[in-house]
């Protein structure tokens, strides 16, 4: 049996589960000021909801993606604080989630199958540890004798890009992927490596979860963050093969933990997917909710709500694009655009550049949704874009430049 919901309910459910509606619906905090215990707990609850917080190095807009994701959900959140979340003893760990991510520590056993697979079939550069045993042993010796080792302290220096990493860093990366090493903390976004047994509490290291069960856990966690999702979205949330996800979904349907659900689109078309029973009931209740008139908030282009472009098009009728790798002349919107969420609509997108020395946030471009990208479709859209920018500028500690587009 397949349930059916319309696009509006699916969209509201997505925003609700993502922590972007009122707290009474999301069950998530909406404010985190300062850098104390309450702010850390609020940030960790958001990470727990999705099961991951994707990391990214790009900071051209004044903050990195993981900081922006937290900012968009927590009023008064100071984006630099996000860089301090991974510390010794923190209930999160860094590993391959959607991409490199901070993940709730209770999911450490769940990713055992991935660590095992990376130990047998190392990713990207082949068997770096096996082919370079002297480098691996030297890293082990240094960590034993010197303690946690920052990537900058490894022999050699990295180049400008991902593929220019020097050999010692690549070997450390492979040892981390296989679980021998762990990321103890980040300082100025630089990883500090240590032995996993000195970072991950024993209670989590000793637990074993078989791959079949692990896939089911991750599928349910993916649905917890999305609300409704197609098979491909669920698989890509934690980069799982669909050949493993589809049987897991069937088992979860049989156990009653998941329901088949289609989103009804225009002209009688339907997009097939899956939903948890509690979220199916929540979607029905959200049908009657009147979303608040939101002041507007900027979203990271890597936000969990945005990275699946087909899903964004289905739910928001919004053409999400990431144009970092395009030549400047071929970009439509800009290098690193932050969409503006107003209530339950995506109404505009900013391309921003932080100028720390000047203390300003430069607006490279502002494109509105609608017939005329230079003008907001409604007064509310214009107001949301302005307030979203002001709130973001305050969060990153910069003043909006005087060249703001009107």
Secondary structure per residue as TSV (DSSP state, phi and psi in degrees):
chain	resnum	aa	ss	phi	psi
A	1	X	-	360.0	138.5
A	2	X	E	-119.3	125.8
A	3	X	E	-79.5	164.3
A	4	X	E	-137.1	135.5
A	5	X	E	-132.7	158.7
A	6	X	E	-89.3	172.9
A	7	X	H	-62.9	-39.6
A	8	X	H	-61.3	-45.1
A	9	X	H	-65.0	-40.1
A	10	X	H	-64.1	-38.7
A	11	X	H	-66.8	-47.5
A	12	X	H	-63.6	-38.1
A	13	X	H	-63.5	-42.3
A	14	X	H	-59.3	-45.5
A	15	X	H	-68.5	-36.1
A	16	X	H	-64.6	-51.2
A	17	X	H	-66.1	-26.6
A	18	X	T	-82.3	-1.1
A	19	X	T	78.9	26.3
A	20	X	-	-114.1	12.8
A	21	X	S	-114.1	-170.5
A	22	X	-	-61.7	145.1
A	23	X	H	-56.8	-31.9
A	24	X	H	-66.5	-20.0
A	25	X	H	-96.5	-38.4
A	26	X	H	-81.5	-26.2
A	27	X	-	71.2	17.3
A	28	X	S	-117.4	153.1
A	29	X	-	-68.7	156.7
A	30	X	-	-122.4	5.5
A	31	X	B	-146.6	138.9
A	32	X	-	-152.8	90.2
A	33	X	-	-97.1	154.1
A	34	X	S	75.5	-165.2
A	35	X	S	-131.0	28.0
A	36	X	S	-91.2	-164.6
A	37	X	H	-60.1	-42.2
A	38	X	H	-65.8	-38.6
A	39	X	H	-66.4	-41.1
A	40	X	H	-62.9	-43.1
A	41	X	H	-64.5	-40.1
A	42	X	H	-61.8	-44.1
A	43	X	H	-63.8	-41.6
A	44	X	H	-68.2	-31.3
A	45	X	H	-66.1	-34.4
A	46	X	H	-68.5	-42.9
A	47	X	H	-60.9	-41.2
A	48	X	H	-64.7	-36.0
A	49	X	H	-60.7	-45.2
A	50	X	H	-84.7	-26.7
A	51	X	T	88.5	-0.5
A	52	X	-	-166.9	158.2
A	53	X	E	-132.4	107.5
A	54	X	E	-66.0	136.1
A	55	X	-	-98.8	148.6
A	56	X	-	-152.8	146.2
A	57	X	-	-82.6	-21.2
A	58	X	-	-67.7	125.2
A	59	X	-	-127.9	21.8
A	60	X	T	-59.7	-30.3
A	61	X	T	-86.9	6.8
A	62	X	S	103.9	-11.1
A	63	X	S	-156.9	154.0
A	64	X	-	-84.1	166.1
A	65	X	H	-54.7	-46.0
A	66	X	H	-62.4	-32.5
A	67	X	H	-69.2	-39.9
A	68	X	H	-68.6	-38.3
A	69	X	H	-58.8	-44.0
A	70	X	H	-69.7	-41.3
A	71	X	H	-56.8	-40.9
A	72	X	H	-67.3	-18.3
A	73	X	H	-108.4	-16.1
A	74	X	S	-124.7	111.5
A	75	X	B	-65.2	144.2
A	76	X	T	67.2	15.2
A	77	X	-	-75.7	132.4
A	78	X	-	-92.3	112.4
A	79	X	G	-57.1	-35.3
A	80	X	G	-59.8	-24.3
A	81	X	G	-63.1	-29.9
A	82	X	G	-60.2	-29.9
A	83	X	G	-69.0	-13.5
A	84	X	G	-101.2	3.3
A	85	X	S	-69.4	-36.5
A	86	X	-	-86.6	104.5
A	87	X	-	-138.1	160.9
A	88	X	T	-54.6	129.3
A	89	X	T	89.4	-8.9
A	90	X	-	-68.0	144.2
A	91	X	S	-80.4	39.2
A	92	X	E	-137.4	159.6
A	93	X	E	-138.6	161.3
A	94	X	E	-103.4	129.0
A	95	X	E	-164.9	-177.3
A	96	X	E	-78.4	103.2
A	97	X	S	-104.5	-104.7
A	98	X	S	-70.4	-49.2
A	99	X	S	-134.4	-154.0
A	100	X	E	-59.0	126.3
A	101	X	E	-146.6	159.9
A	102	X	E	-93.7	130.7
A	103	X	E	-129.8	143.0
A	104	X	E	-56.8	137.8
A	105	X	G	-60.8	-28.3
A	106	X	G	-66.8	-14.3
A	107	X	G	-90.5	1.7
A	108	X	T	-56.7	-47.6
A	109	X	G	-62.8	-30.4
A	110	X	G	-63.8	-30.2
A	111	X	G	-91.2	13.3
A	112	X	H	-59.5	-38.2
A	113	X	H	-62.7	-35.3
A	114	X	H	-72.6	-39.9
A	115	X	H	-61.9	-40.8
A	116	X	H	-64.0	-43.3
A	117	X	H	-64.3	-40.2
A	118	X	H	-69.3	-28.0
A	119	X	H	-70.7	-37.0
A	120	X	H	-79.4	-41.5
A	121	X	S	-129.3	84.9
A	122	X	-	-58.9	144.1
A	123	X	-	-82.2	155.1
A	124	X	S	69.1	-60.5
A	125	X	S	-112.0	16.2
A	126	X	S	80.0	-164.4
A	127	X	-	-81.0	75.9
A	128	X	H	-64.3	-39.8
A	129	X	H	-69.0	-45.7
A	130	X	H	-67.0	-35.6
A	131	X	H	-80.9	-18.1
A	132	X	T	-133.0	61.2
A	133	X	H	-61.7	-31.8
A	134	X	H	-69.1	-34.7
A	135	X	H	-68.4	-44.7
A	136	X	H	-62.1	-43.0
A	137	X	H	-67.6	-34.7
A	138	X	H	-66.3	-38.5
A	139	X	H	-63.3	-42.3
A	140	X	H	-61.7	-44.7
A	141	X	H	-61.6	-45.9
A	142	X	H	-63.5	-41.1
A	143	X	H	-67.5	-38.5
A	144	X	H	-63.0	-44.5
A	145	X	H	-87.0	-37.5
A	146	X	H	-99.8	-17.5
A	147	X	-	94.0	-167.8
A	148	X	S	-50.7	139.5
A	149	X	E	-119.7	121.5
A	150	X	E	-75.7	149.3
A	151	X	G	-59.8	-32.0
A	152	X	G	-67.7	-21.9
A	153	X	G	-88.8	-2.1
A	154	X	S	-76.2	155.0
A	155	X	S	-58.0	134.0
A	156	X	S	84.2	171.3
A	157	X	-	-130.8	149.3
A	158	X	-	-77.1	161.6
A	159	X	-	-87.6	-158.5
A	160	X	S	-84.8	-21.4
A	161	X	S	-125.1	171.6
A	162	X	G	-52.4	-45.6
A	163	X	G	-82.0	-0.8
A	164	X	G	-97.2	7.9
A	165	X	-	-58.9	140.7
A	166	X	-	-74.0	165.1
A	167	X	H	-58.4	-45.7
A	168	X	H	-60.9	-39.0
A	169	X	H	-66.7	-38.0
A	170	X	H	-65.0	-42.4
A	171	X	H	-64.3	-42.6
A	172	X	H	-60.9	-40.0
A	173	X	H	-59.8	-44.2
A	174	X	H	-65.4	-39.7
A	175	X	H	-67.7	-32.1
A	176	X	H	-70.5	-43.8
A	177	X	H	-61.9	-34.2
A	178	X	T	-83.8	-9.4
A	179	X	T	96.7	-2.1
A	180	X	S	-68.7	-41.9
A	181	X	E	-106.8	163.6
A	182	X	E	-138.7	161.8
A	183	X	E	-89.3	114.6
A	184	X	E	-76.3	-41.9
A	185	X	E	-167.1	173.3
A	186	X	E	-122.3	134.6
A	187	X	E	-123.1	119.0
A	188	X	T	53.2	38.6
A	189	X	T	67.2	8.9
A	190	X	E	-90.2	131.8
A	191	X	E	-68.1	144.6
A	192	X	E	-116.8	117.3
A	193	X	E	-91.8	146.3
A	194	X	E	-151.1	168.2
A	195	X	E	-65.4	139.4
A	196	X	G	-55.8	-37.0
A	197	X	G	-68.3	-14.5
A	198	X	G	-98.0	-1.4
A	199	X	T	-116.8	-48.3
A	200	X	S	-92.2	124.6
A	201	X	-	-55.2	147.0
A	202	X	H	-59.3	-36.0
A	203	X	H	-58.9	-31.9
A	204	X	H	-86.6	-32.4
A	205	X	H	-70.9	-30.7
A	206	X	H	-79.4	-23.0
A	207	X	-	-69.8	143.7
A	208	X	-	-125.5	131.7
A	209	X	-	-125.8	124.0
A	210	X	-	-69.9	159.7
A	211	X	H	-60.9	-41.2
A	212	X	H	-60.0	-46.5
A	213	X	H	-66.4	-39.3
A	214	X	H	-61.0	-42.3
A	215	X	H	-62.8	-41.2
A	216	X	H	-62.6	-42.3
A	217	X	H	-61.0	-43.9
A	218	X	H	-71.9	-33.7
A	219	X	H	-63.3	-44.8
A	220	X	H	-66.6	-36.2
A	221	X	H	-67.6	-37.8
A	222	X	H	-61.7	-45.7
A	223	X	H	-65.9	-31.9
A	224	X	H	-62.2	-33.9
A	225	X	H	-83.5	-30.3
A	226	X	H	-92.9	-31.6
A	227	X	S	87.7	-92.4
A	228	X	E	-103.5	144.3
A	229	X	E	-157.0	147.2
A	230	X	-	-77.1	165.0
A	231	X	H	-57.6	-43.9
A	232	X	H	-62.7	-39.1
A	233	X	H	-63.8	-44.1
A	234	X	H	-61.1	-44.9
A	235	X	H	-63.6	-43.3
A	236	X	H	-74.6	-16.9
A	237	X	H	-57.4	-44.6
A	238	X	T	-118.2	22.4
A	239	X	T	53.2	54.0
A	240	X	-	-102.7	143.3
A	241	X	-	-65.7	137.1
A	242	X	H	-61.5	-28.2
A	243	X	H	-63.9	-22.1
A	244	X	H	-93.9	-31.4
A	245	X	H	-73.8	-42.6
A	246	X	H	-60.5	-49.4
A	247	X	H	-63.0	-33.7
A	248	X	H	-63.5	-41.8
A	249	X	H	-62.8	-41.1
A	250	X	H	-63.1	-41.2
A	251	X	H	-64.3	-39.7
A	252	X	H	-69.8	-30.5
A	253	X	H	-65.7	-43.9
A	254	X	H	-62.9	-35.4
A	255	X	H	-82.8	-7.3
A	256	X	T	86.4	7.1
A	257	X	S	-84.2	-17.5
A	258	X	-	-138.4	148.0
A	259	X	E	-123.1	138.8
A	260	X	E	-67.5	136.8
A	261	X	E	-149.5	133.6
A	262	X	E	-110.4	141.8
A	263	X	E	-96.8	120.5
A	264	X	E	-76.5	124.0
A	265	X	-	-108.0	175.4
A	266	X	G	-58.5	154.9
A	267	X	G	62.1	29.0
A	268	X	G	80.5	-2.1
A	269	X	-	-74.3	153.9
A	270	X	E	-137.3	142.9
A	271	X	E	-106.0	118.7
A	272	X	E	-77.5	147.0
A	273	X	E	-169.7	-155.7
A	274	X	E	-142.8	157.0
A	275	X	E	-157.2	151.4
A	276	X	-	-80.1	145.4
A	277	X	H	-54.1	-41.9
A	278	X	H	-63.8	-34.1
A	279	X	H	-77.1	-27.5
A	280	X	H	-64.7	-41.8
A	281	X	H	-68.5	-39.4
A	282	X	H	-63.1	-39.4
A	283	X	H	-59.8	-37.9
A	284	X	H	-65.9	-40.2
A	285	X	H	-69.2	-33.3
A	286	X	H	-69.4	-17.2
A	287	X	T	-57.9	-35.5
A	288	X	T	-95.6	-2.3
A	289	X	-	-77.7	137.3
A	290	X	-	-97.7	106.7
A	291	X	-	-57.4	142.1
A	292	X	-	-66.7	156.8
A	293	X	-	-75.0	96.5
A	294	X	-	-75.9	143.6
A	295	X	-	-72.9	-12.1
A	296	X	-	99.6	143.7
A	297	X	E	-148.0	144.7
A	298	X	E	-87.2	140.3
A	299	X	-	-113.2	145.0
A	300	X	-	-67.3	145.2
A	301	X	T	-63.9	-16.5
A	302	X	T	-101.4	13.6
A	303	X	-	-56.4	143.8
A	304	X	T	-55.3	-25.3
A	305	X	T	-77.0	-19.5
A	306	X	T	-112.8	-20.1
A	307	X	S	-68.8	-23.4
A	308	X	-	-90.4	100.7
A	309	X	H	-64.2	-39.5
A	310	X	H	-63.5	-39.9
A	311	X	H	-64.8	-42.1
A	312	X	H	-62.5	-40.9
A	313	X	H	-64.1	-41.9
A	314	X	H	-65.3	-47.0
A	315	X	H	-84.6	-32.0
A	316	X	H	-119.7	-4.8
A	317	X	-	52.2	44.5
A	318	X	-	-125.3	127.9
A	319	X	-	-87.6	90.3
A	320	X	-	-75.5	132.4
A	321	X	-	-137.3	145.7
A	322	X	-	-122.4	113.8
A	323	X	-	-112.9	22.4
A	324	X	T	-56.9	-39.7
A	325	X	T	-91.2	4.4
A	326	X	S	-90.3	145.3
A	327	X	-	-59.4	147.7
A	328	X	G	-53.5	-39.2
A	329	X	G	-67.7	-19.6
A	330	X	G	-99.8	0.1
A	331	X	-	-77.6	141.5
A	332	X	S	-90.6	-44.5
A	333	X	S	-111.3	-36.7
A	334	X	-	151.2	177.8
A	335	X	S	-69.8	-48.9
A	336	X	S	-142.9	80.7
A	337	X	E	-85.2	137.7
A	338	X	E	-108.2	109.6
A	339	X	E	-65.3	151.7
A	340	X	E	-102.4	119.7
A	341	X	E	-97.0	125.1
A	342	X	E	-124.2	106.6
A	343	X	T	66.2	-111.9
A	344	X	T	-116.8	19.5
A	345	X	E	-121.1	145.0
A	346	X	E	-95.2	112.2
A	347	X	E	-109.4	-13.5
A	348	X	E	-167.7	177.5
A	349	X	E	-151.3	137.2
A	350	X	E	-106.7	142.4
A	351	X	E	-110.8	116.4
A	352	X	E	-119.8	154.1
A	353	X	E	-137.9	122.2
A	354	X	E	-82.2	132.8
A	355	X	E	-118.2	90.4
A	356	X	T	-64.0	-39.9
A	357	X	T	-62.3	-37.8
A	358	X	T	-85.5	-14.5
A	359	X	T	73.8	25.9
A	360	X	E	-125.5	160.3
A	361	X	E	-115.1	108.2
A	362	X	E	-85.7	134.1
A	363	X	E	-93.0	108.4
A	364	X	E	-78.1	-35.0
A	365	X	E	-162.6	155.5
A	366	X	E	-139.1	118.0
A	367	X	E	-117.6	125.3
A	368	X	E	-91.4	153.9
A	369	X	S	-78.5	146.6
A	370	X	S	124.5	-170.3
A	371	X	S	-67.2	-34.0
A	372	X	-	-121.4	105.8
A	373	X	T	-65.3	-12.9
A	374	X	T	-85.9	-11.4
A	375	X	S	-131.2	142.2
A	376	X	-	-67.2	143.6
A	377	X	S	-66.6	-29.5
A	378	X	S	-140.2	158.9
A	379	X	H	-58.0	-35.3
A	380	X	H	-62.8	-37.4
A	381	X	H	-64.8	-41.8
A	382	X	H	-63.7	-43.2
A	383	X	H	-65.0	-40.7
A	384	X	H	-62.9	-41.2
A	385	X	H	-64.0	-41.7
A	386	X	H	-67.0	-47.0
A	387	X	H	-69.5	-34.7
A	388	X	H	-61.8	-42.7
A	389	X	H	-65.8	-43.9
A	390	X	H	-62.2	-43.2
A	391	X	H	-64.7	-40.6
A	392	X	H	-67.3	-44.3
A	393	X	H	-58.6	-40.7
A	394	X	H	-64.3	-39.4
A	395	X	H	-64.8	-37.9
A	396	X	H	-90.3	-0.3
A	397	X	T	74.2	35.6
A	398	X	-	-129.8	158.8
A	399	X	E	-96.5	139.4
A	400	X	E	-65.4	130.6
A	401	X	-	-62.9	160.2
A	402	X	T	-74.4	-9.2
A	403	X	T	-92.9	28.1
A	404	X	-	-58.4	126.5
A	405	X	-	-63.6	146.9
A	406	X	-	-102.7	360.0
